[in-house]
Amino acid sequence: MDMRTFTSPLAGIDPTNWLLAAAVAVGSYVILHGAVVLFRRHLARLSEQGRADRPAAELLKATLARTSKLALMVTALLLGLTVLDLGAPWDERVRHLWFIALGAQLALYLDRALSVGAQRYFRSRASAPDAPATVANTLMVWVLKTVLWVVFLLAVLSNVGIDVSTLVASLGIGGIAVALAVQNVLGDLFASLSIAVDKPFEVGDAISVAGFSGNVEHVGLKTTRIRSDSGEQIVIANAELLKNTLRNFKRMSTRRVQFSLRANPSTTRAQAAQVPGVLRAIIERQEGVRYDRVHLKSVTQEALEFDVVFHVLDPSYGRYMDIQQTILLAAMEAFEELGVSTVGASRHVLIERMPRPDNGKPAAPAKPAAALHNIVSTRKQPS
């Protein structure tokens, strides 16, 4: 067997060139590593002294911290190989290694930049600076990183001469099939992302949606859990949650209160004219309440209806109920002092009973004077 078939193409290179290549490789590693360290320290000083944009400096500093020593070593080795006179096969392989090394390091930088950037974005919109990472943050970073590394892998395969068009087409068809199979799950996932970005509500908010109300306990990838006012936990899909009109009570700045008070229709004009002023004085005496209006809304045979509107500056439900109760009790007392009755109009129903004949024959209609009259009074109470 001819031993020359096992001879490496690198064997014919002069040892002096090898020493020069080694020196270039070592020197390149020292220079690259030192430059990265110095640049990171410079960014740290700029951030502390406030002479640079702090978010950008922190992002660059965190990104450079992801510098791979292995990537630096491979880059330095490739720089050393450039001084050698390599043959055609090795020259092409070195070009492939350049692409892989630089592409991998760039992908690592982008990976860290995505994590830090997403973390800063969601932290700036969180209710508390030390709030834990949300589900949307984790989901968004995971999706972006997956896309990043898939693109890098396809680029490497294409660079080494592998046809990736068929692979990309297969991934596209497979992705469509998977999306159709799990479209409900994906809908809830994207709804979770929408909730985190748009923030119609947050954990701890009191909301009302789809006929029930309660406090939000957890927003997950697929469902949101709400502790209802009656105590049980309600689990609703995120996509279904966003389809309904949602009311967030925690974000109320004030609470508008409107109700009606009814008086007996026998109330005189003079008495009715005093009611709005009396009710206004009652409302304005309450602390933390802004008066809006009191009007005589309607006059019917059933009742005189007064429309009362005011604003409670504290949006809490307990405070609102306390103030409304105080106003209603004071209004009842004021109505008594004015002589205004809140009892509804009375109706009298006349029931006429016919006497039963003894012989089984229909009796002649009784005379009105001989009939038994019962008067039943019914009163319609105000709602």
Solvent accessible surface area in square Angstrom, and as a share of the most:
residue,aa,sasa,rsa
1,M,198,0.89
2,D,66,0.34
3,M,139,0.62
4,R,188,0.69
5,T,103,0.60
6,F,142,0.59
7,T,83,0.48
8,S,53,0.34
9,P,87,0.55
10,L,35,0.17
11,A,70,0.54
12,G,77,0.74
13,I,21,0.11
14,D,73,0.38
15,P,95,0.60
16,T,92,0.53
17,N,54,0.28
18,W,97,0.34
19,L,131,0.65
20,L,96,0.48
21,A,7,0.05
22,A,54,0.42
23,A,62,0.48
24,V,45,0.26
25,A,16,0.12
26,V,98,0.56
27,G,28,0.27
28,S,16,0.10
29,Y,63,0.24
30,V,94,0.54
31,I,122,0.62
32,L,55,0.28
33,H,63,0.28
34,G,27,0.26
35,A,55,0.43
36,V,28,0.16
37,V,43,0.25
38,L,117,0.58
39,F,95,0.39
40,R,89,0.33
41,R,145,0.53
42,H,73,0.33
43,L,11,0.05
44,A,27,0.21
45,R,122,0.44
46,L,30,0.15
47,S,8,0.05
48,E,143,0.64
49,Q,104,0.46
50,G,60,0.57
51,R,168,0.61
52,A,37,0.28
53,D,92,0.48
54,R,132,0.48
55,P,59,0.37
56,A,45,0.35
57,A,3,0.02
58,E,42,0.19
59,L,60,0.30
60,L,86,0.43
61,K,66,0.28
62,A,25,0.20
63,T,18,0.11
64,L,26,0.13
65,A,45,0.35
66,R,85,0.31
67,T,26,0.15
68,S,27,0.18
69,K,128,0.54
70,L,127,0.63
71,A,14,0.11
72,L,18,0.09
73,M,110,0.49
74,V,45,0.26
75,T,20,0.11
76,A,3,0.02
77,L,101,0.50
78,L,1,0.00
79,L,60,0.30
80,G,1,0.01
81,L,34,0.17
82,T,84,0.49
83,V,59,0.34
84,L,13,0.06
85,D,127,0.66
86,L,33,0.16
87,G,36,0.34
88,A,83,0.64
89,P,71,0.45
90,W,75,0.26
91,D,64,0.33
92,E,83,0.37
93,R,127,0.46
94,V,13,0.07
95,R,136,0.49
96,H,43,0.19
97,L,82,0.41
98,W,58,0.20
99,F,80,0.33
100,I,60,0.30
101,A,8,0.06
102,L,95,0.47
103,G,17,0.17
104,A,28,0.22
105,Q,21,0.09
106,L,105,0.52
107,A,4,0.03
108,L,27,0.14
109,Y,48,0.18
110,L,80,0.40
111,D,19,0.10
112,R,73,0.27
113,A,27,0.21
114,L,52,0.26
115,S,31,0.20
116,V,26,0.15
117,G,29,0.28
118,A,11,0.09
119,Q,89,0.39
120,R,77,0.28
121,Y,79,0.30
122,F,13,0.05
123,R,109,0.40
124,S,82,0.53
125,R,114,0.42
126,A,34,0.26
127,S,98,0.63
128,A,37,0.29
129,P,115,0.72
130,D,127,0.66
131,A,42,0.33
132,P,116,0.73
133,A,78,0.60
134,T,54,0.31
135,V,40,0.23
136,A,1,0.01
137,N,12,0.06
138,T,88,0.51
139,L,26,0.13
140,M,49,0.22
141,V,22,0.13
142,W,163,0.57
143,V,66,0.38
144,L,73,0.36
145,K,52,0.22
146,T,56,0.33
147,V,85,0.49
148,L,29,0.15
149,W,85,0.30
150,V,61,0.35
151,V,88,0.51
152,F,38,0.16
153,L,100,0.50
154,L,32,0.16
155,A,38,0.29
156,V,22,0.12
157,L,44,0.22
158,S,60,0.39
159,N,50,0.26
160,V,60,0.34
161,G,67,0.65
162,I,93,0.47
163,D,108,0.56
164,V,26,0.15
165,S,68,0.44
166,T,96,0.56
167,L,75,0.37
168,V,72,0.41
169,A,55,0.43
170,S,59,0.38
171,L,93,0.46
172,G,39,0.37
173,I,124,0.63
174,G,32,0.31
175,G,39,0.38
176,I,112,0.57
177,A,57,0.44
178,V,93,0.54
179,A,39,0.30
180,L,119,0.59
181,A,85,0.66
182,V,57,0.32
183,Q,112,0.50
184,N,116,0.60
185,V,62,0.36
186,L,54,0.27
187,G,31,0.30
188,D,6,0.03
189,L,36,0.18
190,F,135,0.56
191,A,8,0.06
192,S,1,0.01
193,L,37,0.19
194,S,50,0.32
195,I,5,0.02
196,A,15,0.12
197,V,61,0.35
198,D,110,0.57
199,K,39,0.16
200,P,38,0.24
201,F,3,0.01
202,E,47,0.21
203,V,92,0.53
204,G,42,0.40
205,D,6,0.03
206,A,34,0.26
207,I,1,0.01
208,S,24,0.15
209,V,3,0.01
210,A,57,0.44
211,G,86,0.82
212,F,47,0.20
213,S,34,0.22
214,G,2,0.02
215,N,75,0.39
216,V,3,0.02
217,E,69,0.31
218,H,74,0.33
219,V,27,0.15
220,G,8,0.08
221,L,83,0.41
222,K,90,0.38
223,T,34,0.20
224,T,0,0.00
225,R,103,0.37
226,I,0,0.00
227,R,95,0.35
228,S,11,0.07
229,D,116,0.60
230,S,92,0.59
231,G,42,0.40
232,E,94,0.42
233,Q,79,0.35
234,I,36,0.18
235,V,85,0.49
236,I,20,0.10
237,A,32,0.25
238,N,0,0.00
239,A,30,0.23
240,E,85,0.38
241,L,1,0.00
242,L,71,0.36
243,K,155,0.66
244,N,52,0.27
245,T,123,0.71
246,L,42,0.21
247,R,148,0.54
248,N,28,0.14
249,F,54,0.23
250,K,126,0.53
251,R,127,0.46
252,M,49,0.22
253,S,93,0.60
254,T,47,0.27
255,R,35,0.13
256,R,132,0.48
257,V,6,0.04
258,Q,88,0.39
259,F,35,0.14
260,S,46,0.30
261,L,29,0.14
262,R,74,0.27
263,A,1,0.01
264,N,22,0.11
265,P,44,0.27
266,S,90,0.58
267,T,18,0.10
268,T,74,0.43
269,R,210,0.77
270,A,63,0.49
271,Q,43,0.19
272,A,9,0.07
273,A,69,0.53
274,Q,89,0.40
275,V,1,0.00
276,P,36,0.23
277,G,47,0.45
278,V,44,0.25
279,L,2,0.01
280,R,116,0.42
281,A,47,0.36
282,I,5,0.03
283,I,0,0.00
284,E,94,0.42
285,R,160,0.58
286,Q,34,0.15
287,E,146,0.65
288,G,32,0.30
289,V,20,0.12
290,R,119,0.43
291,Y,51,0.19
292,D,60,0.31
293,R,73,0.27
294,V,8,0.05
295,H,100,0.45
296,L,74,0.37
297,K,127,0.54
298,S,40,0.26
299,V,99,0.57
300,T,72,0.42
301,Q,162,0.72
302,E,55,0.25
303,A,10,0.08
304,L,10,0.05
305,E,30,0.14
306,F,0,0.00
307,D,8,0.04
308,V,2,0.01
309,V,0,0.00
310,F,0,0.00
311,H,30,0.13
312,V,0,0.00
313,L,83,0.41
314,D,64,0.33
315,P,40,0.25
316,S,54,0.35
317,Y,136,0.52
318,G,44,0.43
319,R,86,0.31
320,Y,36,0.14
321,M,80,0.36
322,D,80,0.42
323,I,6,0.03
324,Q,31,0.14
325,Q,110,0.49
326,T,63,0.36
327,I,3,0.01
328,L,59,0.30
329,L,106,0.53
330,A,22,0.17
331,A,3,0.02
332,M,113,0.51
333,E,102,0.46
334,A,10,0.08
335,F,6,0.03
336,E,132,0.59
337,E,136,0.61
338,L,38,0.19
339,G,53,0.51
340,V,8,0.05
341,S,48,0.31
342,T,60,0.35
343,V,62,0.35
344,G,7,0.07
345,A,22,0.17
346,S,55,0.35
347,R,143,0.52
348,H,131,0.58
349,V,77,0.44
350,L,117,0.58
351,I,78,0.40
352,E,91,0.41
353,R,145,0.53
354,M,104,0.46
355,P,79,0.50
356,R,219,0.80
357,P,46,0.29
358,D,154,0.80
359,N,110,0.56
360,G,67,0.65
361,K,134,0.57
362,P,131,0.82
363,A,49,0.38
364,A,80,0.62
365,P,115,0.72
366,A,26,0.20
367,K,153,0.65
368,P,103,0.65
369,A,104,0.81
370,A,83,0.65
371,A,12,0.09
372,L,103,0.51
373,H,84,0.38
374,N,48,0.25
375,I,126,0.64
376,V,70,0.40
377,S,55,0.35
378,T,67,0.39
379,R,143,0.52
380,K,114,0.48
381,Q,116,0.52
382,P,50,0.31
383,S,132,0.85
